[in-house]
C-alpha cells in the first residue's frame, strides 16, 4: 500500500503538470486510501518503507597497507594537502550500505488531503508546489553493515565447527588455523577502519579467544599470528 501510495502521488503530480485535473484527483484519492489502509493495519507505524537499495563498498587490502594509507593521509593533512588526504581516504571503507526510503505517516497523509481543496479552488500551481513539497518529505534512512565483521563471523563459524571435531585431520587443522588467522585479520581491519567499537566485534573477539583456548597452541604458526594481530 505504501509503495502504491507513493507511485500514485507521483502520478498526481504529473497529471497536475499536464493540466489533467480529474486524473490528479483520482490519483490522490487512491493515495489517501492506501495510506489509510497502512495506518489501519499498523497504527503505531511512523515510517512506511517504500524502497530499499543496497550498495557494496569493499576494500581488499591488508591491515598494514591500510595503516600506511592512513599515515600518508595524516602526513598530507599536516602539509595542508587536504584534497590529497581526501583522495587517499576515499576508499577507506568496507561495508554494505542499506538505504530505505519511507513515507512519514505523521505528516504525509495530511499533506495530501490538504492539496485536494487547492485543486477544487483552481489553485493548480499552488497544489503542484504543495504536492512536490510532500514528496520531498520522504525519509531516507541509511544502515551500515561492516564487511570485515561479516567475514570474521564466517571464519569463526568455520573454525568453531572444526574445533569441535574430536578426530581432526591434518587438513582440518590447517583450515582451522587459517580461519582463525583470517578472523583475527578481519577484526583488526574492522578496528582500523572504525567499525570495531561495538558489541558485535567484542563478542567476536571473545569467540576468537575461546576457540584459541579450545584448540590450544600446539599448531604454532597461525595461532601465534592471530594472537599478535588481536593484541595489537
Backbone as JSON, one array per atom type, in Angstrom:
{
  "sequence": "XXXXXXXXXXXXXXXXXXXXXXXXXXXXXXXXXXXXXXXXXXXXXXXXXXXXXXXXXXXXXXXXXXXXXXXXXXXXXXXXXXXXXXXXXXXXXXXXXXXXXXXXXXXXXXXXXXXXXXXXXXXXXXXXXXXXXXXXXXXXXXXXXXXXXXXXXXXXXXXXXXXXXXXXXXXXXXXXXXXXXXXXXXXXXXXXXXXXXXXXXXXXXXXXXXXXXXXXXXXXXXXXXXXXXXXX",
  "N": [[0.82, -1.21, 0.0], [1.93, 1.25, 0.78], [3.96, 1.61, -1.13], [2.41, 1.78, -3.45], [0.92, 4.03, -2.81], [2.86, 6.04, -2.87], [3.61, 5.9, -5.56], [1.21, 6.68, -6.79], [1.03, 9.27, -5.86], [3.06, 10.48, -7.3], [2.02, 10.09, -9.83], [-0.17, 11.78, -9.61], [1.12, 14.26, -9.43], [2.32, 14.46, -11.96], [0.01, 14.54, -13.49], [-1.11, 16.99, -12.7], [0.83, 18.7, -13.7], [0.42, 18.47, -16.39], [-2.08, 19.45, -16.7], [-4.25, 17.77, -16.26], [-6.64, 17.6, -14.38], [-8.74, 16.03, -13.24], [-7.64, 13.47, -13.37], [-5.53, 13.83, -11.63], [-6.87, 14.23, -9.19], [-8.1, 11.74, -8.92], [-5.84, 10.11, -8.63], [-4.76, 11.08, -6.21], [-6.81, 10.45, -4.49], [-6.64, 7.68, -4.45], [-4.1, 7.48, -3.32], [-4.57, 8.54, -0.73], [-6.39, 6.64, 0.24], [-4.82, 4.29, 0.23], [-2.9, 4.94, 2.14], [-4.49, 5.2, 4.4], [-5.19, 2.54, 4.74], [-2.71, 1.47, 5.43], [-2.28, 2.73, 7.92], [-4.47, 1.77, 9.32], [-3.91, -0.92, 9.55], [-1.45, -0.95, 10.85], [-1.32, 1.01, 13.23], [0.62, 2.05, 14.89], [2.79, 2.55, 13.36], [5.31, 4.69, 12.18], [6.96, 5.27, 10.04], [6.57, 4.32, 6.74], [7.97, 1.99, 4.79], [9.06, 2.29, 1.41], [10.94, 1.74, -0.5], [14.0, -0.03, -1.03], [17.48, -0.02, -1.24], [20.69, -1.49, -1.88], [24.09, -0.97, -1.49], [27.46, -1.85, -2.17], [30.61, -1.42, -0.78], [33.76, -2.27, -1.0], [36.91, -3.23, 0.39], [39.94, -4.38, -0.48], [42.66, -5.35, 1.03], [45.57, -5.46, 3.14], [45.96, -5.16, 6.74], [48.27, -3.74, 7.35], [48.71, -2.35, 4.96], [46.5, -0.64, 4.9], [47.03, 0.84, 7.19], [49.35, 2.18, 6.35], [48.29, 3.77, 4.31], [46.54, 5.44, 5.76], [48.39, 6.73, 7.38], [49.8, 8.13, 5.4], [47.79, 9.85, 4.56], [47.45, 11.36, 6.88], [49.93, 12.64, 6.96], [49.68, 14.18, 4.64], [47.61, 15.9, 5.41], [48.87, 17.32, 7.47], [50.65, 18.72, 5.94], [49.0, 20.45, 4.72], [47.7, 19.53, 2.47], [44.85, 19.0, 1.68], [43.08, 17.94, -0.26], [44.57, 15.86, -1.33], [44.74, 14.21, 0.91], [42.02, 13.61, 1.17], [41.62, 12.15, -1.18], [43.21, 9.91, -0.67], [41.89, 8.78, 1.51], [39.47, 8.14, 0.49], [38.8, 5.54, -0.33], [38.69, 4.16, 2.02], [36.79, 2.3, 3.27], [34.67, -0.44, 4.03], [31.95, -1.94, 3.52], [28.43, -2.78, 3.53], [25.89, -0.67, 2.44], [22.73, 0.05, 3.31], [19.91, 1.52, 2.09], [16.89, 2.94, 2.95], [13.88, 4.11, 1.81], [11.14, 5.97, 3.04], [7.69, 6.72, 3.76], [6.65, 9.4, 5.74], [4.37, 8.9, 8.1], [3.16, 10.54, 9.95], [2.86, 13.05, 8.9], [2.57, 13.02, 6.09], [0.04, 11.9, 4.99], [-1.83, 13.88, 5.81], [-0.83, 16.1, 4.47], [-1.31, 15.41, 1.82], [-4.13, 15.3, 1.77], [-4.7, 17.99, 2.21], [-4.13, 19.13, -0.2], [-6.15, 18.64, -1.99], [-8.41, 20.51, -1.66], [-7.16, 22.79, -2.71], [-6.88, 22.14, -5.4], [-9.6, 21.91, -6.07], [-10.32, 24.57, -5.81], [-9.14, 25.64, -7.97], [-6.52, 26.36, -7.79], [-4.08, 25.46, -9.16], [-1.27, 25.6, -9.61], [-0.34, 26.19, -7.06], [-1.19, 23.9, -5.78], [0.35, 22.03, -7.1], [2.95, 22.75, -6.27], [2.69, 22.24, -3.55], [2.27, 19.5, -3.58], [4.69, 18.59, -4.61], [6.31, 19.41, -2.52], [5.39, 17.71, -0.52], [6.28, 15.24, -1.51], [8.96, 15.68, -1.22], [9.36, 15.23, 1.43], [9.84, 12.6, 1.91], [11.48, 10.15, 3.76], [14.86, 9.27, 4.08], [16.7, 6.62, 5.21], [19.76, 5.34, 6.34], [21.65, 2.38, 6.73], [24.54, 0.82, 7.95], [26.56, -1.97, 7.31], [29.31, -3.56, 8.36], [31.7, -5.11, 6.33], [34.15, -6.47, 7.04], [33.46, -7.44, 9.6], [31.42, -9.23, 8.98], [32.88, -11.08, 7.49], [34.68, -11.98, 9.44], [32.9, -13.21, 11.16], [32.02, -15.33, 9.56], [34.43, -16.76, 9.21], [35.01, -17.48, 11.85], [32.87, -19.14, 12.35], [33.48, -21.34, 10.71], [35.89, -22.1, 11.93], [35.02, -22.78, 14.52], [33.38, -25.01, 14.07], [35.27, -26.83, 13.22], [36.96, -26.9, 15.42], [35.46, -28.25, 17.24], [35.51, -30.83, 16.39], [36.43, -34.08, 17.17], [38.12, -35.77, 15.9], [40.07, -34.47, 14.21], [41.58, -34.02, 11.05], [44.84, -33.61, 9.49], [44.5, -31.83, 7.44], [42.17, -30.56, 8.26], [43.18, -29.24, 10.49], [44.88, -27.36, 9.34], [43.04, -25.77, 7.91], [41.55, -24.85, 10.06], [43.44, -23.3, 11.51], [44.05, -21.36, 9.58], [41.54, -20.16, 9.29], [41.15, -19.01, 11.81], [43.28, -17.2, 11.79], [42.51, -15.57, 9.64], [40.1, -14.54, 10.64], [41.06, -13.04, 12.8], [42.58, -11.14, 11.41], [40.58, -9.82, 9.94], [39.06, -8.7, 12.02], [40.93, -6.95, 13.06], [41.17, -5.28, 10.87], [38.6, -4.22, 10.83], [38.75, -2.7, 13.15], [40.71, -0.71, 12.52], [39.46, 0.6, 10.48], [37.45, 1.81, 11.8], [35.18, 0.42, 12.55], [35.16, -1.16, 14.76], [34.36, -0.64, 17.4], [32.03, -1.77, 18.9], [29.32, -3.84, 20.18], [29.12, -6.19, 18.68], [31.69, -6.76, 17.59], [33.12, -7.07, 19.94], [31.99, -9.4, 20.96], [32.76, -11.18, 18.95], [35.53, -11.12, 19.23], [35.76, -12.27, 21.75], [34.8, -14.81, 21.12], [36.79, -15.64, 19.35], [39.05, -15.81, 21.06], [38.11, -17.75, 22.78], [37.9, -20.02, 21.11], [40.55, -20.27, 20.43], [41.65, -20.99, 22.9], [40.37, -23.42, 23.13], [41.44, -25.06, 21.14], [44.09, -24.92, 21.7], [47.66, -24.27, 21.56], [49.19, -25.91, 20.04], [49.58, -26.12, 17.33], [51.08, -23.97, 16.6], [52.41, -21.55, 14.46], [50.06, -20.15, 12.83], [48.19, -19.62, 14.91], [49.74, -18.16, 16.68], [50.18, -15.93, 15.14], [47.58, -14.91, 14.97], [47.15, -14.23, 17.66], [49.01, -12.17, 17.9], [47.94, -10.28, 16.12], [45.43, -9.68, 17.29], [46.2, -8.7, 19.8], [47.46, -6.38, 19.08]],
  "CA": [[0.0, 0.0, 0.0], [2.79, 2.43, 0.85], [4.6, 1.76, -2.44], [1.39, 2.25, -4.4], [0.56, 5.41, -2.45], [3.9, 6.93, -3.39], [3.51, 5.91, -7.02], [0.05, 7.47, -7.17], [1.36, 10.67, -5.61], [3.84, 10.94, -8.45], [1.06, 10.17, -10.95], [-0.95, 13.0, -9.4], [1.96, 15.41, -9.77], [2.42, 14.52, -13.43], [-1.3, 14.95, -14.02], [-1.23, 18.43, -12.48], [1.76, 19.39, -14.59], [-0.13, 18.44, -17.76], [-3.42, 20.02, -16.69], [-5.28, 16.73, -16.16], [-7.07, 17.8, -13.0], [-9.51, 14.88, -12.77], [-6.7, 12.36, -13.16], [-4.77, 14.15, -10.41], [-7.75, 13.97, -8.04], [-8.26, 10.29, -8.8], [-4.58, 9.56, -8.11], [-4.63, 11.47, -4.81], [-7.81, 9.68, -3.74], [-6.05, 6.35, -4.24], [-3.01, 7.69, -2.36], [-5.15, 8.68, 0.61], [-6.96, 5.35, 0.62], [-3.75, 3.34, 0.52], [-2.27, 5.32, 3.41], [-5.44, 4.86, 5.47], [-5.06, 1.1, 4.96], [-1.46, 1.26, 6.17], [-2.48, 3.17, 9.3], [-5.46, 0.9, 9.95], [-3.26, -2.2, 9.84], [-0.36, -0.74, 11.81], [-1.47, 2.39, 13.7], [1.82, 2.52, 15.6], [3.86, 2.75, 12.39], [5.62, 6.1, 11.91], [7.55, 5.33, 8.71], [6.14, 3.21, 5.89], [9.02, 1.81, 3.77], [8.6, 2.2, 0.02], [12.01, 1.3, -1.39], [15.25, -0.42, -0.37], [18.61, -0.26, -2.14], [21.9, -1.94, -1.18], [25.34, -0.7, -2.19], [28.62, -2.52, -1.56], [31.89, -0.73, -0.88], [34.66, -3.24, -0.4], [38.32, -2.87, 0.45], [40.8, -5.56, -0.5], [44.0, -4.94, 1.43], [45.99, -5.92, 4.46], [45.93, -4.16, 7.81], [49.46, -2.88, 7.22], [48.52, -1.45, 3.81], [45.55, 0.38, 5.32], [47.75, 1.72, 8.13], [50.24, 3.03, 5.56], [47.47, 4.76, 3.62], [46.06, 6.4, 6.75], [49.55, 7.54, 7.76], [50.07, 9.04, 4.29], [46.74, 10.87, 4.6], [47.76, 12.24, 8.0], [51.05, 13.48, 6.52], [49.15, 15.15, 3.68], [46.87, 16.92, 6.17], [49.84, 18.16, 8.17], [51.27, 19.58, 4.93], [47.97, 21.29, 4.14], [47.21, 18.96, 1.21], [43.56, 18.44, 2.07], [42.49, 17.14, -1.33], [45.34, 14.62, -1.42], [44.28, 13.37, 2.02], [40.68, 13.13, 0.83], [41.76, 11.1, -2.2], [43.76, 8.72, -0.04], [40.92, 8.18, 2.43], [38.2, 7.89, -0.21], [38.49, 4.12, -0.4], [38.85, 3.53, 3.33], [35.53, 1.78, 3.78], [34.35, -1.8, 3.61], [30.63, -2.05, 4.14], [27.18, -2.7, 2.78], [25.05, 0.45, 2.85], [21.32, -0.23, 3.01], [19.15, 2.77, 2.11], [15.46, 2.69, 2.99], [13.02, 5.29, 1.64], [9.89, 5.75, 3.77], [6.7, 7.79, 3.88], [6.41, 9.78, 7.14], [2.92, 8.8, 8.25], [2.63, 11.58, 10.83], [2.63, 14.29, 8.16], [2.32, 12.85, 4.65], [-1.39, 11.79, 4.63], [-2.48, 15.17, 5.99], [-0.37, 16.99, 3.41], [-2.01, 15.02, 0.59], [-5.53, 15.72, 1.89], [-4.76, 19.45, 2.14], [-3.93, 19.55, -1.58], [-7.4, 18.49, -2.74], [-9.15, 21.78, -1.73], [-6.45, 23.71, -3.61], [-7.26, 21.76, -6.77], [-11.01, 22.27, -6.24], [-10.4, 26.02, -5.94], [-8.46, 26.06, -9.19], [-5.15, 26.82, -7.49], [-3.33, 24.3, -9.65], [0.16, 25.78, -9.4], [-0.12, 26.06, -5.62], [-1.36, 22.47, -5.47], [1.52, 21.32, -7.64], [4.08, 23.02, -5.37], [2.43, 21.54, -2.28], [2.46, 18.06, -3.81], [6.13, 18.38, -4.72], [6.84, 19.55, -1.16], [5.06, 16.47, 0.2], [7.2, 14.21, -1.99], [10.3, 15.98, -0.69], [9.46, 14.83, 2.84], [10.18, 11.18, 2.0], [12.61, 9.99, 4.67], [15.89, 8.31, 3.66], [17.45, 6.1, 6.35], [20.87, 4.5, 5.92], [22.22, 1.43, 7.69], [25.85, 0.33, 7.52], [26.93, -3.31, 7.78], [30.74, -3.72, 8.05], [32.05, -6.37, 5.68], [35.13, -7.25, 7.83], [32.78, -8.13, 10.69], [30.74, -10.37, 8.37], [33.89, -12.08, 7.14], [35.18, -12.57, 10.68], [31.84, -14.11, 11.64], [32.05, -16.55, 8.73], [35.65, -17.51, 9.51], [34.9, -18.07, 13.18], [31.93, -20.25, 12.24], [34.24, -22.47, 10.18], [36.85, -22.51, 12.95], [34.34, -23.41, 15.64], [32.93, -26.35, 13.68], [36.45, -27.7, 13.18], [37.5, -27.03, 16.78], [34.62, -29.19, 17.98], [35.73, -32.18, 15.88], [37.34, -34.85, 18.02], [39.06, -36.51, 15.05], [40.51, -33.55, 13.15], [42.68, -34.44, 10.19], [45.87, -32.58, 9.29], [43.9, -30.82, 6.58], [41.27, -29.79, 9.12], [43.99, -28.38, 11.35], [45.35, -26.24, 8.52], [41.89, -24.9, 7.66], [41.21, -24.24, 11.34], [44.41, -22.26, 11.79], [43.89, -20.27, 8.61], [40.28, -19.48, 9.59], [41.39, -18.17, 12.97], [44.14, -16.1, 11.36], [41.71, -14.67, 8.81], [39.16, -13.84, 11.52], [41.81, -12.02, 13.52], [42.93, -10.1, 10.45], [39.38, -9.04, 9.62], [38.7, -7.9, 13.19], [41.9, -5.86, 13.11], [40.79, -4.36, 9.8], [37.4, -3.53, 11.3], [39.19, -1.7, 14.12], [41.43, 0.39, 11.92], [38.51, 1.35, 9.66], [36.49, 2.47, 12.68], [33.99, -0.39, 12.75], [35.39, -2.15, 15.81], [33.91, -0.27, 18.75], [30.62, -2.1, 19.14], [29.12, -5.11, 20.88], [29.33, -7.32, 17.78], [33.1, -7.12, 17.5], [33.54, -7.55, 21.25], [31.56, -10.8, 21.04], [33.6, -11.96, 18.04], [36.85, -11.24, 19.84], [35.64, -13.26, 22.81], [34.69, -16.12, 20.45], [38.1, -15.97, 18.82], [39.91, -16.24, 22.17], [37.57, -19.02, 23.31], [38.28, -21.1, 20.19], [42.0, -20.44, 20.58], [41.89, -21.79, 24.12], [39.82, -24.75, 22.92], [42.33, -25.88, 20.3], [45.45, -24.85, 22.22], [48.69, -23.65, 20.72], [50.06, -26.97, 19.56], [49.87, -25.98, 15.91], [52.04, -22.88, 16.42], [52.33, -20.51, 13.46], [48.89, -19.34, 12.59], [47.61, -19.17, 16.16], [50.59, -17.1, 17.2], [49.92, -14.74, 14.32], [46.28, -14.38, 15.39], [47.32, -13.57, 18.95], [49.7, -10.9, 17.66], [47.0, -9.34, 15.48], [44.41, -9.26, 18.24], [46.81, -7.91, 20.86], [47.82, -5.07, 18.54]],
  "C": [[0.86, 1.27, 0.0], [3.47, 2.69, -0.49], [3.62, 2.31, -3.46], [0.97, 3.68, -4.1], [1.58, 6.39, -2.99], [3.84, 7.03, -4.9], [2.35, 6.77, -7.49], [0.26, 8.96, -6.89], [2.11, 11.25, -6.8], [2.96, 11.04, -9.7], [0.24, 11.46, -10.84], [-0.16, 14.24, -9.76], [2.09, 15.56, -11.27], [1.11, 15.0, -14.05], [-1.5, 16.46, -13.83], [-0.35, 19.21, -13.44], [1.26, 19.43, -16.03], [-1.58, 18.92, -17.82], [-4.55, 19.02, -16.61], [-5.77, 16.68, -14.71], [-7.82, 16.58, -12.46], [-8.62, 13.68, -12.5], [-5.89, 12.58, -11.88], [-5.6, 13.84, -9.17], [-7.95, 12.48, -7.82], [-7.0, 9.66, -8.18], [-4.43, 9.87, -6.62], [-5.65, 10.74, -3.94], [-7.29, 8.27, -3.45], [-4.91, 6.44, -3.21], [-3.54, 7.73, -0.94], [-5.71, 7.35, 1.11], [-5.9, 4.33, 1.0], [-3.1, 3.65, 1.88], [-3.19, 5.04, 4.6], [-5.4, 3.36, 5.78], [-3.8, 0.78, 5.78], [-1.67, 1.58, 7.64], [-3.48, 2.28, 10.04], [-4.82, -0.42, 10.37], [-2.17, -2.06, 10.91], [-0.4, 0.7, 12.32], [-0.24, 2.94, 14.4], [2.96, 2.86, 14.65], [4.07, 4.25, 12.13], [6.23, 6.29, 10.52], [7.13, 4.1, 7.92], [7.16, 3.04, 4.76], [8.42, 1.64, 2.38], [9.69, 1.69, -0.93], [13.25, 0.97, -0.57], [16.31, -0.63, -1.45], [19.82, -0.66, -1.3], [23.1, -1.65, -2.06], [26.48, -1.38, -1.44], [29.88, -1.71, -1.84], [32.92, -1.64, -0.2], [36.1, -2.76, -0.52], [39.12, -4.16, 0.53], [42.23, -5.12, -0.19], [44.29, -5.42, 2.83], [45.88, -4.79, 5.48], [47.1, -3.2, 7.66], [49.32, -1.9, 6.06], [47.56, -0.32, 4.16], [46.22, 1.37, 6.27], [48.68, 2.68, 7.38], [49.46, 4.13, 4.84], [46.98, 5.84, 4.57], [47.21, 7.32, 7.19], [49.89, 8.56, 6.67], [49.05, 10.18, 4.26], [47.0, 11.87, 5.73], [48.91, 13.18, 7.65], [50.57, 14.57, 5.56], [48.38, 16.27, 4.38], [47.82, 17.86, 6.89], [50.51, 19.14, 7.21], [50.25, 20.5, 4.26], [47.41, 20.79, 2.83], [45.89, 18.23, 1.47], [42.99, 17.53, 1.0], [43.25, 15.83, -1.53], [44.94, 13.66, -0.31], [42.91, 12.79, 1.74], [40.76, 12.01, -0.19], [42.25, 9.8, -1.58], [42.73, 8.0, 0.83], [39.62, 7.77, 1.76], [37.81, 6.42, -0.21], [38.56, 3.41, 0.94], [37.5, 3.16, 3.95], [35.32, 0.38, 3.23], [33.02, -2.15, 4.26], [29.54, -2.2, 3.09], [26.41, -1.5, 3.33], [23.63, 0.18, 2.37], [20.55, 1.08, 3.16], [17.66, 2.46, 1.99], [14.71, 4.01, 2.84], [11.66, 5.01, 2.28], [9.0, 6.98, 3.73], [6.52, 8.12, 5.36], [4.9, 9.87, 7.41], [2.32, 9.86, 9.17], [2.24, 12.83, 10.05], [2.14, 14.09, 6.72], [0.82, 12.74, 4.31], [-2.13, 13.12, 4.75], [-2.1, 16.15, 4.9], [-1.08, 16.69, 2.1], [-3.47, 15.5, 0.63], [-5.67, 17.23, 1.74], [-4.62, 19.97, 0.71], [-5.23, 19.53, -2.37], [-8.2, 19.79, -2.79], [-8.49, 22.81, -2.64], [-6.82, 23.42, -5.06], [-8.71, 22.16, -7.04], [-11.19, 23.77, -6.43], [-9.68, 26.54, -7.17], [-7.05, 26.56, -8.98], [-4.17, 25.7, -7.86], [-1.84, 24.42, -9.37], [0.52, 25.63, -7.91], [-0.24, 24.6, -5.19], [-0.15, 21.68, -5.94], [2.73, 21.51, -6.72], [3.91, 22.27, -4.04], [2.65, 20.04, -2.43], [3.95, 17.72, -3.94], [6.79, 18.47, -3.34], [6.57, 18.3, -0.34], [6.0, 15.34, -0.22], [8.62, 14.43, -1.45], [10.47, 15.6, 0.78], [9.73, 13.33, 3.01], [11.49, 11.03, 2.79], [13.57, 8.91, 4.14], [16.71, 7.92, 4.88], [18.54, 5.17, 5.84], [21.36, 3.62, 7.07], [23.52, 0.9, 7.11], [26.13, -1.03, 8.14], [28.38, -3.56, 7.41], [31.05, -5.09, 7.47], [33.13, -7.13, 6.45], [34.49, -8.02, 8.98], [32.04, -9.36, 10.15], [31.74, -11.49, 8.04], [34.45, -12.77, 8.39], [34.18, -13.57, 11.25], [31.86, -15.43, 10.88], [33.26, -17.41, 9.08], [35.58, -18.18, 10.88], [33.9, -19.23, 13.19], [32.62, -21.5, 11.73], [35.19, -23.02, 11.25], [36.17, -23.26, 14.09], [33.9, -24.82, 15.3], [34.11, -27.33, 13.65], [37.02, -27.93, 14.58], [36.72, -28.07, 17.58], [34.78, -30.63, 17.48], [36.76, -32.9, 16.73], [38.4, -35.57, 17.2], [39.52, -35.63, 13.88], [41.68, -34.16, 12.37], [43.71, -33.32, 10.11], [45.32, -31.45, 8.43], [42.95, -29.94, 7.37], [42.04, -28.79, 9.97], [44.5, -27.16, 10.59], [44.22, -25.24, 8.27], [41.49, -24.16, 8.94], [42.15, -23.08, 11.65], [44.26, -21.06, 10.86], [42.61, -19.48, 8.87], [40.44, -18.55, 10.78], [42.25, -16.97, 12.61], [43.35, -15.07, 10.55], [40.71, -13.88, 9.65], [39.87, -12.74, 12.28], [42.19, -10.85, 12.64], [41.73, -9.21, 10.14], [38.92, -8.18, 10.81], [39.66, -6.72, 13.36], [41.58, -4.81, 12.04], [39.55, -3.56, 10.19], [37.78, -2.42, 12.28], [39.79, -0.48, 13.44], [40.53, 1.23, 11.0], [37.41, 2.01, 10.49], [35.2, 1.7, 12.9], [34.05, -1.24, 14.03], [34.81, -1.85, 17.17], [32.42, -0.52, 18.94], [30.52, -3.5, 19.76], [29.42, -6.31, 19.99], [30.8, -7.74, 17.74], [33.65, -7.59, 18.84], [33.18, -9.03, 21.42], [32.44, -11.68, 20.15], [35.0, -12.14, 18.6], [36.84, -12.29, 20.96], [35.54, -14.67, 22.23], [36.04, -16.58, 19.94], [39.01, -16.51, 19.93], [39.43, -17.58, 22.75], [37.99, -20.19, 22.43], [39.78, -21.36, 20.27], [42.31, -21.3, 21.8], [41.46, -23.24, 23.9], [40.79, -25.64, 22.15], [43.76, -25.85, 20.8], [46.41, -24.26, 21.22], [49.63, -24.68, 20.11], [50.45, -26.82, 18.1], [50.75, -24.77, 15.6], [51.6, -21.8, 15.46], [51.12, -19.62, 13.38], [48.28, -18.8, 13.88], [48.44, -18.06, 16.78], [50.36, -15.8, 16.45], [48.6, -14.1, 14.73], [46.41, -13.63, 16.7], [48.0, -12.22, 18.79], [48.77, -9.86, 17.07], [46.02, -8.79, 16.49], [45.01, -8.36, 19.32], [47.21, -6.53, 20.39], [46.6, -4.24, 18.23]]
}
